[in-house]
Amino acid sequence: SSTMSFSEAEVQSARGAWEKMYVDAEDNGTTVLVRMFTEHPDTKSYFTHFKGMDSAEEMKQSDQVRGHGKKVFTAINDMVQHLDNSEAFLGIVNPLGKKHATQLKIDPKNFRIICDIILQLMEEKFGGDCKASFEKVTNEICTHLNNVYKEAGW
C-alpha cells in the first residue's frame, strides 16, 4: 500500500537516530558505499568511474565516491523529514526509484544491501536502540522503491 503507518513516537525516534548519522553525512555516506563496493564488488559495475578502484582506501579518497555517498544520505534525509506525510515521502521515493529503474538500471536488491549497511553502521556507532528505531524506515524505503520498480516493469 502507498500509505505509511508511523506513529508520532516512531517518527521522532527515527529522526533522532538518523540525525546522529546525518551530522557526518559525507563521511558516513562514504563509509557505507565503500563497504558496499568492498563486500559486494558487483555493485561497483554500475559506477563506471569507481570500477578501477580496488582498495577501500582509494575509494574513501575519491571525490566521486564521497559525492555519491553524500547524495544518498541527502536523499534519505529528505525522506526522513516526510515520514509523517506519505504524499511528500512518495514524491521523493518515486522519481528516485524511476530513475534507478529506467535510466540507471540498478538491480533493486542493491537498495536492501545499502540499507542493511546503514543499519549496521548505526549499530556500531550508536548502539542497537538507534538501529532498531531506524529499521522500519529502511523497510519502508525498500518496499516503496520495489513498488516503483514493479510499476516500471522491472
Secondary structure, 3 states (H helix, E strand, C coil): CCCCCCCHHHHHHHHHHHHHHHCCHHHHHHHHHHHHHHHCHHHHHHCCCCCCCCCHHHHHHCHHHHHHHHHHHHHHHHHHCCCCCHHHHHHHHHHHHHHHHHHCCCCCHHHHHHHHHHHHHHHHHHCHHHHHHHHHHHHHHHHHHHHHHHHCCC
